[in-house]
Amino acid sequence: MKILVTGGTGYIGSHTVVELISKGYTPVIADNFSNSRKDVLAAIEKITGQKLIFVEVDICNKESVLKIFKEHSIAATIHFAAFKAVGESVEQPLKYYRNNLVSLINLLEVYNELKLDNFVFSSSCSVYGQTQELPVSETTPLSKAESPYGNTKQIGEEIMAETLRFAEFNGIALRYFNPAGAHESALIGEYPWQPPSNLVPVITQTAIGKRESTTVFGSDYNTKDGTCVRDYIHVVDIAKAHISAIELLIKKKNSSKFEIYNLGSGNGNTVLEVIQTFERVTGQKLNYKLGDRRPGDVEKVYADTTKAGKELNWRTELSLEDIVRSAWAWEKHINE
């Protein structure tokens, strides 16, 4: 069974390709390497022992999208292809609106035209904006997105919902919380195209010497140690959730035409807890300093994953220790 994976050489996409192959599916990877590297393909083949089907394509070109579906019998699509740097989206909003929305619209139009089914959309917890409700559930009201990137995910979900109301196919949006970590082989992980703002790669870059120190933004929050709380989830657990999502659709077990699921650990960890876990697991002493609060940061956010547990029969299997251990192995690998 062939599964189209757009953005399949990216961070979450590459891990999902590995999991698809392990479950007996045949991924058809579509990417243009705008935010990934060609050597990821060789790394996936080394991990899986499988020759890959790869199409170099820009999903914003509709004719190219049509060609993929005419050349391959696709049972489901997992749509990752999108720009995702929050800071860059603030500086270049049109780049993000054009890429992230046109690519989605093209795929949905082709789905309608060719009478296809089973579509999974890569969304984000950024759709919740500044929310005070904890834990965050799928029914938590959405606030205004904090960035053009977050807004493309909000709009993407709206496009999905409104399209599927009258379309003949079914879809799922998966809202990720804080993906981190890397594959246990250390052959694939999150490649730092830009200076990362996410905590785990900032920690590993500091530990290996790429950064002088890690700044903890704010130490006077109303949390157990005064630092912000986030929900960290291993990228392999997220990848496995995509398999559960496409299987739900393929088996027609979805209760409505468009479903939304949170993907998180269901637990919150403070910034200092993550740093201390990294130091304990790796034996590396981290140079960090306490700084002022960062504008726009939410004090606490973590997911209610009850719905994903019940309907997708999915739950996280990997711990914060697994996240930092694999992230550190990946950091060392890319700096060999």
C-alpha positions as a Markdown table, in Angstrom:
| # | Residue | x | y | z |
|---|---|---|---|---|
| 1 | Met | 0.0 | 0.0 | 0.0 |
| 2 | Lys | 1.5 | 3.3 | -1.1 |
| 3 | Ile | 1.4 | 6.3 | 1.2 |
| 4 | Leu | 2.4 | 9.8 | -0.1 |
| 5 | Val | 4.6 | 11.7 | 2.3 |
| 6 | Thr | 5.1 | 15.3 | 1.4 |
| 7 | Gly | 8.1 | 16.8 | 3.1 |
| 8 | Gly | 9.3 | 13.3 | 3.7 |
| 9 | Thr | 12.9 | 14.2 | 4.0 |
| 10 | Gly | 12.2 | 16.7 | 6.8 |
| 11 | Tyr | 12.4 | 16.2 | 10.5 |
| 12 | Ile | 9.1 | 14.5 | 11.4 |
| 13 | Gly | 8.6 | 13.3 | 7.8 |
| 14 | Ser | 11.8 | 11.3 | 7.7 |
| 15 | His | 11.0 | 9.5 | 11.0 |
| 16 | Thr | 7.5 | 8.8 | 9.7 |
| 17 | Val | 8.9 | 7.3 | 6.5 |
| 18 | Val | 10.9 | 4.9 | 8.7 |
| 19 | Glu | 7.9 | 3.9 | 10.7 |
| 20 | Leu | 5.8 | 3.4 | 7.6 |
| 21 | Ile | 8.4 | 1.0 | 6.2 |
| 22 | Ser | 8.6 | -0.9 | 9.5 |
| 23 | Lys | 4.8 | -1.4 | 9.3 |
| 24 | Gly | 4.9 | -2.8 | 5.7 |
| 25 | Tyr | 3.8 | 0.3 | 3.8 |
| 26 | Thr | 5.5 | 1.7 | 0.8 |
| 27 | Pro | 6.1 | 5.5 | 1.2 |
| 28 | Val | 6.3 | 7.7 | -1.8 |
| 29 | Ile | 8.4 | 10.6 | -0.7 |
| 30 | Ala | 7.8 | 14.1 | -2.2 |
| 31 | Asp | 10.2 | 16.9 | -1.3 |
| 32 | Asn | 12.1 | 19.8 | -2.9 |
| 33 | Phe | 14.8 | 20.0 | -0.2 |
| 34 | Ser | 13.9 | 23.6 | 0.6 |
| 35 | Asn | 14.3 | 22.8 | 4.3 |
| 36 | Ser | 16.0 | 19.4 | 4.3 |
| 37 | Arg | 19.0 | 17.5 | 2.9 |
| 38 | Lys | 19.4 | 14.9 | 0.2 |
| 39 | Asp | 21.6 | 12.7 | 2.3 |
| 40 | Val | 18.5 | 12.0 | 4.5 |
| 41 | Leu | 17.3 | 9.6 | 1.8 |
| 42 | Ala | 20.5 | 7.5 | 2.1 |
| 43 | Ala | 20.2 | 7.6 | 5.9 |
| 44 | Ile | 16.6 | 6.2 | 5.7 |
| 45 | Glu | 17.7 | 3.5 | 3.3 |
| 46 | Lys | 20.5 | 2.5 | 5.7 |
| 47 | Ile | 18.1 | 2.3 | 8.7 |
| 48 | Thr | 15.4 | 0.4 | 6.9 |
| 49 | Gly | 17.3 | -1.6 | 4.3 |
| 50 | Gln | 14.7 | -0.5 | 1.7 |
| 51 | Lys | 15.1 | 1.3 | -1.6 |
| 52 | Leu | 13.0 | 4.4 | -1.5 |
| 53 | Ile | 10.6 | 5.9 | -4.0 |
| 54 | Phe | 11.4 | 9.6 | -4.2 |
| 55 | Val | 10.0 | 12.4 | -6.3 |
| 56 | Glu | 11.7 | 15.8 | -6.2 |
| 57 | Val | 8.8 | 18.2 | -6.6 |
| 58 | Asp | 7.4 | 21.5 | -5.3 |
| 59 | Ile | 3.9 | 20.8 | -4.0 |
| 60 | Cys | 3.0 | 24.4 | -4.8 |
| 61 | Asn | 3.0 | 23.3 | -8.5 |
| 62 | Lys | -0.3 | 21.7 | -9.0 |
| 63 | Glu | 0.6 | 19.9 | -12.3 |
| 64 | Ser | 3.5 | 18.3 | -10.5 |
| 65 | Val | 1.2 | 17.1 | -7.8 |
| 66 | Leu | -1.2 | 15.6 | -10.3 |
| 67 | Lys | 1.7 | 13.8 | -11.9 |
| 68 | Ile | 2.5 | 12.0 | -8.7 |
| 69 | Phe | -1.0 | 10.7 | -8.3 |
| 70 | Lys | -1.2 | 9.6 | -11.9 |
| 71 | Glu | 2.1 | 7.7 | -11.6 |
| 72 | His | 1.4 | 6.0 | -8.3 |
| 73 | Ser | -1.7 | 4.5 | -6.8 |
| 74 | Ile | -1.8 | 6.4 | -3.4 |
| 75 | Ala | -3.9 | 4.9 | -0.6 |
| 76 | Ala | -3.3 | 7.9 | 1.8 |
| 77 | Thr | -1.4 | 11.1 | 2.0 |
| 78 | Ile | 0.5 | 12.6 | 5.0 |
| 79 | His | 1.1 | 16.2 | 4.3 |
| 80 | Phe | 4.2 | 17.6 | 6.2 |
| 81 | Ala | 5.6 | 19.9 | 3.5 |
| 82 | Ala | 5.6 | 23.4 | 5.0 |
| 83 | Phe | 7.9 | 26.1 | 6.2 |
| 84 | Lys | 8.0 | 26.1 | 10.0 |
| 85 | Ala | 10.4 | 28.8 | 11.4 |
| 86 | Val | 8.3 | 31.1 | 13.6 |
| 87 | Gly | 10.7 | 34.0 | 13.6 |
| 88 | Glu | 11.2 | 33.9 | 9.8 |
| 89 | Ser | 7.4 | 33.8 | 9.3 |
| 90 | Val | 7.1 | 37.1 | 11.2 |
| 91 | Glu | 9.8 | 38.6 | 8.9 |
| 92 | Gln | 8.5 | 37.0 | 5.7 |
| 93 | Pro | 4.8 | 36.3 | 6.1 |
| 94 | Leu | 3.9 | 36.1 | 2.4 |
| 95 | Lys | 6.5 | 33.4 | 1.9 |
| 96 | Tyr | 4.7 | 31.3 | 4.6 |
| 97 | Tyr | 1.2 | 32.0 | 3.4 |
| 98 | Arg | 2.0 | 31.1 | -0.2 |
| 99 | Asn | 4.0 | 28.0 | 0.5 |
| 100 | Asn | 2.0 | 26.5 | 3.4 |
| 101 | Leu | -1.5 | 27.3 | 2.1 |
| 102 | Val | -1.0 | 26.8 | -1.7 |
| 103 | Ser | 0.6 | 23.4 | -1.2 |
| 104 | Leu | -2.4 | 22.3 | 0.9 |
| 105 | Ile | -5.0 | 23.7 | -1.5 |
| 106 | Asn | -3.3 | 21.9 | -4.4 |
| 107 | Leu | -3.4 | 18.5 | -2.7 |
| 108 | Leu | -7.0 | 18.9 | -1.6 |
| 109 | Glu | -8.1 | 20.0 | -5.2 |
| 110 | Val | -6.3 | 16.9 | -6.6 |
| 111 | Tyr | -8.0 | 14.7 | -4.0 |
| 112 | Asn | -11.4 | 16.0 | -5.1 |
| 113 | Glu | -10.6 | 15.8 | -8.8 |
| 114 | Leu | -9.2 | 12.2 | -8.7 |
| 115 | Lys | -11.8 | 10.9 | -6.1 |
| 116 | Leu | -9.0 | 10.0 | -3.6 |
| 117 | Asp | -9.4 | 9.3 | 0.1 |
| 118 | Asn | -7.5 | 9.4 | 3.5 |
| 119 | Phe | -5.6 | 12.7 | 4.1 |
| 120 | Val | -3.6 | 13.5 | 7.2 |
| 121 | Phe | -2.5 | 17.1 | 7.8 |
| 122 | Ser | 0.5 | 18.1 | 9.9 |
| 123 | Ser | -0.8 | 20.8 | 12.3 |
| 124 | Ser | 0.6 | 22.3 | 15.5 |
| 125 | Cys | -0.3 | 23.2 | 19.1 |
| 126 | Ser | 0.5 | 26.8 | 18.0 |
| 127 | Val | -3.1 | 27.0 | 16.8 |
| 128 | Tyr | -4.2 | 27.4 | 20.4 |
| 129 | Gly | -2.3 | 30.7 | 20.8 |
| 130 | Gln | -2.1 | 32.1 | 24.3 |
| 131 | Thr | -4.5 | 29.8 | 26.2 |
| 132 | Gln | -5.0 | 29.7 | 29.9 |
| 133 | Glu | -6.9 | 26.3 | 29.9 |
| 134 | Leu | -4.8 | 23.3 | 31.1 |
| 135 | Pro | -4.4 | 20.7 | 30.0 |
| 136 | Val | -5.2 | 21.8 | 26.4 |
| 137 | Ser | -7.8 | 19.6 | 24.7 |
| 138 | Glu | -9.1 | 19.5 | 21.2 |
| 139 | Thr | -12.1 | 21.5 | 22.3 |
| 140 | Thr | -10.1 | 24.3 | 23.9 |
| 141 | Pro | -11.0 | 27.5 | 22.1 |
| 142 | Leu | -8.4 | 28.8 | 19.7 |
| 143 | Ser | -6.9 | 32.2 | 20.4 |
| 144 | Lys | -5.3 | 34.4 | 17.8 |
| 145 | Ala | -2.2 | 32.8 | 16.4 |
| 146 | Glu | 1.1 | 34.3 | 17.7 |
| 147 | Ser | 2.8 | 34.2 | 14.3 |
| 148 | Pro | 2.1 | 33.9 | 10.6 |
| 149 | Tyr | 3.4 | 30.3 | 10.8 |
| 150 | Gly | 0.8 | 29.5 | 13.5 |
| 151 | Asn | -1.8 | 31.3 | 11.5 |
| 152 | Thr | -1.1 | 29.1 | 8.4 |
| 153 | Lys | -1.8 | 26.0 | 10.6 |
| 154 | Gln | -5.1 | 27.6 | 11.9 |
| 155 | Ile | -6.1 | 28.5 | 8.3 |
| 156 | Gly | -5.0 | 25.1 | 7.1 |
| 157 | Glu | -7.3 | 23.4 | 9.6 |
| 158 | Glu | -10.2 | 25.7 | 8.5 |
| 159 | Ile | -9.5 | 24.8 | 4.8 |
| 160 | Met | -9.6 | 21.1 | 5.7 |
| 161 | Ala | -12.8 | 21.4 | 7.7 |
| 162 | Glu | -14.6 | 23.4 | 5.1 |
| 163 | Thr | -13.4 | 21.3 | 2.2 |
| 164 | Leu | -14.3 | 18.0 | 3.9 |
| 165 | Arg | -17.8 | 19.2 | 4.7 |
| 166 | Phe | -18.8 | 18.6 | 1.1 |
| 167 | Ala | -15.9 | 16.5 | -0.2 |
| 168 | Glu | -16.1 | 12.7 | -0.7 |
| 169 | Phe | -13.0 | 12.0 | 1.3 |
| 170 | Asn | -11.9 | 11.9 | 5.0 |
| 171 | Gly | -9.2 | 13.7 | 6.9 |
| 172 | Ile | -7.3 | 14.1 | 10.1 |
| 173 | Ala | -5.3 | 17.0 | 11.6 |
| 174 | Leu | -2.6 | 16.2 | 14.1 |
| 175 | Arg | -1.6 | 19.0 | 16.5 |
| 176 | Tyr | 1.9 | 18.4 | 17.8 |
| 177 | Phe | 3.2 | 19.9 | 21.0 |
| 178 | Asn | 7.0 | 20.0 | 21.4 |
| 179 | Pro | 8.6 | 17.4 | 19.1 |
| 180 | Ala | 12.2 | 16.6 | 20.1 |
| 181 | Gly | 14.8 | 13.9 | 20.0 |
| 182 | Ala | 16.0 | 11.8 | 17.1 |
| 183 | His | 16.1 | 8.2 | 15.8 |
| 184 | Glu | 17.9 | 5.7 | 18.0 |
| 185 | Ser | 20.4 | 5.1 | 15.1 |
| 186 | Ala | 21.5 | 8.8 | 15.2 |
| 187 | Leu | 21.3 | 8.7 | 11.4 |
| 188 | Ile | 18.3 | 11.1 | 11.2 |
| 189 | Gly | 17.2 | 14.0 | 13.4 |
| 190 | Glu | 16.4 | 17.7 | 13.3 |
| 191 | Tyr | 19.0 | 19.4 | 11.1 |
| 192 | Pro | 19.7 | 22.9 | 12.3 |
| 193 | Trp | 19.2 | 25.0 | 9.2 |
| 194 | Gln | 18.8 | 28.1 | 11.3 |
| 195 | Pro | 19.8 | 28.9 | 14.8 |
| 196 | Pro | 17.2 | 26.9 | 16.8 |
| 197 | Ser | 14.9 | 28.5 | 19.3 |
| 198 | Asn | 13.6 | 25.1 | 20.6 |
| 199 | Leu | 15.0 | 24.2 | 23.9 |
| 200 | Val | 16.5 | 20.7 | 23.2 |
| 201 | Pro | 18.6 | 21.6 | 20.2 |
| 202 | Val | 19.7 | 24.8 | 22.0 |
| 203 | Ile | 20.9 | 22.6 | 24.9 |
| 204 | Thr | 22.8 | 20.1 | 22.6 |
| 205 | Gln | 24.4 | 22.9 | 20.6 |
| 206 | Thr | 25.6 | 24.4 | 23.9 |
| 207 | Ala | 26.9 | 21.1 | 25.2 |
| 208 | Ile | 28.9 | 20.5 | 22.0 |
| 209 | Gly | 30.4 | 24.0 | 21.9 |
| 210 | Lys | 28.4 | 25.6 | 19.1 |
| 211 | Arg | 26.9 | 28.0 | 21.6 |
| 212 | Glu | 28.5 | 29.7 | 24.5 |
| 213 | Ser | 25.5 | 29.1 | 26.8 |
| 214 | Thr | 21.8 | 28.4 | 27.1 |
| 215 | Thr | 19.6 | 31.2 | 28.3 |
| 216 | Val | 16.6 | 30.2 | 30.5 |
| 217 | Phe | 14.0 | 32.9 | 29.7 |
| 218 | Gly | 12.3 | 33.7 | 32.9 |
| 219 | Ser | 12.7 | 32.2 | 36.4 |
| 220 | Asp | 9.8 | 33.8 | 38.3 |
| 221 | Tyr | 6.8 | 32.0 | 36.7 |
| 222 | Asn | 4.2 | 30.3 | 38.8 |
| 223 | Thr | 5.7 | 26.9 | 38.3 |
| 224 | Lys | 7.5 | 24.4 | 40.5 |
| 225 | Asp | 10.9 | 26.0 | 39.8 |
| 226 | Gly | 9.9 | 29.3 | 38.3 |
| 227 | Thr | 10.7 | 28.3 | 34.7 |
| 228 | Cys | 8.2 | 27.7 | 31.8 |
| 229 | Val | 6.4 | 24.4 | 31.4 |
| 230 | Arg | 6.1 | 22.6 | 28.0 |
| 231 | Asp | 5.0 | 19.2 | 26.7 |
| 232 | Tyr | 7.9 | 17.5 | 25.1 |
| 233 | Ile | 7.2 | 14.5 | 22.9 |
| 234 | His | 9.7 | 12.2 | 21.1 |
| 235 | Val | 9.6 | 12.5 | 17.3 |
| 236 | Val | 9.4 | 8.7 | 17.0 |
| 237 | Asp | 6.2 | 8.7 | 19.0 |
| 238 | Ile | 4.8 | 11.4 | 16.8 |
| 239 | Ala | 5.8 | 9.4 | 13.7 |
| 240 | Lys | 3.9 | 6.4 | 15.0 |
| 241 | Ala | 0.8 | 8.5 | 15.6 |
| 242 | His | 0.7 | 9.2 | 11.9 |
| 243 | Ile | 0.5 | 5.4 | 11.2 |
| 244 | Ser | -2.4 | 5.2 | 13.6 |
| 245 | Ala | -4.1 | 8.1 | 11.9 |
| 246 | Ile | -3.9 | 6.7 | 8.4 |
| 247 | Glu | -5.0 | 3.2 | 9.6 |
| 248 | Leu | -8.0 | 4.8 | 11.3 |
| 249 | Leu | -9.0 | 6.4 | 8.0 |
| 250 | Ile | -8.2 | 3.4 | 5.7 |
| 251 | Lys | -10.2 | 1.1 | 8.0 |
| 252 | Lys | -13.1 | 3.7 | 8.0 |
| 253 | Lys | -13.1 | 3.8 | 11.8 |
| 254 | Asn | -13.2 | 7.6 | 12.0 |
| 255 | Ser | -16.4 | 8.9 | 13.6 |
| 256 | Ser | -16.6 | 12.0 | 11.4 |
| 257 | Lys | -15.2 | 13.2 | 8.1 |
| 258 | Phe | -12.6 | 15.5 | 9.8 |
| 259 | Glu | -11.0 | 14.7 | 13.1 |
| 260 | Ile | -8.4 | 16.6 | 15.2 |
| 261 | Tyr | -6.0 | 15.0 | 17.7 |
| 262 | Asn | -3.5 | 16.4 | 20.1 |
| 263 | Leu | -0.1 | 14.7 | 20.1 |
| 264 | Gly | 1.8 | 15.2 | 23.3 |
| 265 | Ser | 3.1 | 13.4 | 26.3 |
| 266 | Gly | 0.3 | 14.7 | 28.4 |
| 267 | Asn | 2.8 | 15.9 | 31.0 |
| 268 | Gly | 4.6 | 19.2 | 31.4 |
| 269 | Asn | 8.3 | 19.6 | 32.1 |
| 270 | Thr | 10.0 | 22.9 | 33.2 |
| 271 | Val | 13.0 | 24.2 | 31.4 |
| 272 | Leu | 15.2 | 23.4 | 34.3 |
| 273 | Glu | 13.9 | 19.9 | 34.5 |
| 274 | Val | 14.9 | 19.3 | 30.9 |
| 275 | Ile | 18.4 | 20.8 | 31.5 |
| 276 | Gln | 18.8 | 18.6 | 34.6 |
| 277 | Thr | 17.6 | 15.5 | 32.8 |
| 278 | Phe | 20.1 | 16.2 | 30.0 |
| 279 | Glu | 23.0 | 16.6 | 32.5 |
| 280 | Arg | 22.0 | 13.4 | 34.4 |
| 281 | Val | 21.5 | 11.2 | 31.3 |
| 282 | Thr | 24.6 | 12.4 | 29.3 |
| 283 | Gly | 27.0 | 13.3 | 32.1 |
| 284 | Gln | 27.5 | 16.7 | 30.4 |
| 285 | Lys | 27.6 | 19.8 | 32.6 |
| 286 | Leu | 25.6 | 22.5 | 30.8 |
| 287 | Asn | 26.6 | 26.2 | 30.8 |
| 288 | Tyr | 23.3 | 28.0 | 31.3 |
| 289 | Lys | 22.1 | 31.2 | 32.8 |
| 290 | Leu | 18.8 | 32.6 | 34.0 |
| 291 | Gly | 17.5 | 35.5 | 31.9 |
| 292 | Asp | 14.5 | 37.8 | 31.7 |
| 293 | Arg | 11.1 | 36.6 | 30.5 |
| 294 | Arg | 10.8 | 36.4 | 26.7 |
| 295 | Pro | 7.8 | 38.3 | 25.2 |
| 296 | Gly | 5.1 | 36.1 | 24.0 |
| 297 | Asp | 6.1 | 33.0 | 26.0 |
| 298 | Val | 3.2 | 31.1 | 27.6 |
| 299 | Glu | 3.8 | 30.2 | 31.3 |
| 300 | Lys | 2.5 | 26.6 | 31.1 |
| 301 | Val | 1.1 | 24.5 | 28.3 |
| 302 | Tyr | 0.7 | 20.7 | 28.0 |
| 303 | Ala | -1.7 | 18.4 | 26.1 |
| 304 | Asp | -4.8 | 16.4 | 27.0 |
| 305 | Thr | -4.2 | 13.3 | 24.8 |
| 306 | Thr | -7.3 | 11.4 | 26.0 |
| 307 | Lys | -8.9 | 11.5 | 22.5 |
| 308 | Ala | -5.8 | 10.2 | 20.7 |
| 309 | Gly | -5.5 | 7.4 | 23.3 |
| 310 | Lys | -9.1 | 6.3 | 22.8 |
| 311 | Glu | -9.6 | 6.7 | 19.1 |
| 312 | Leu | -6.1 | 6.2 | 17.6 |
| 313 | Asn | -5.2 | 3.7 | 20.3 |
| 314 | Trp | -1.9 | 5.7 | 20.6 |
| 315 | Arg | 0.2 | 6.8 | 23.5 |
| 316 | Thr | 3.8 | 7.9 | 24.0 |
| 317 | Glu | 6.3 | 5.1 | 24.6 |
| 318 | Leu | 9.5 | 7.2 | 24.9 |
| 319 | Ser | 10.5 | 9.4 | 27.9 |
| 320 | Leu | 12.2 | 12.7 | 28.4 |
| 321 | Glu | 15.3 | 10.7 | 29.1 |
| 322 | Asp | 15.0 | 9.0 | 25.7 |
| 323 | Ile | 14.5 | 12.5 | 24.1 |
| 324 | Val | 17.7 | 14.0 | 25.5 |
| 325 | Arg | 19.8 | 10.8 | 25.0 |
| 326 | Ser | 18.8 | 10.5 | 21.3 |
| 327 | Ala | 19.2 | 14.3 | 20.7 |
| 328 | Trp | 22.7 | 14.2 | 22.1 |
| 329 | Ala | 23.7 | 11.2 | 20.0 |
| 330 | Trp | 22.3 | 13.1 | 16.9 |
| 331 | Glu | 24.2 | 16.3 | 17.8 |
| 332 | Lys | 27.4 | 14.3 | 18.1 |
| 333 | His | 26.8 | 12.5 | 14.8 |
| 334 | Ile | 26.2 | 15.7 | 12.7 |
| 335 | Asn | 29.4 | 17.2 | 14.2 |
| 336 | Glu | 31.7 | 14.2 | 13.5 |
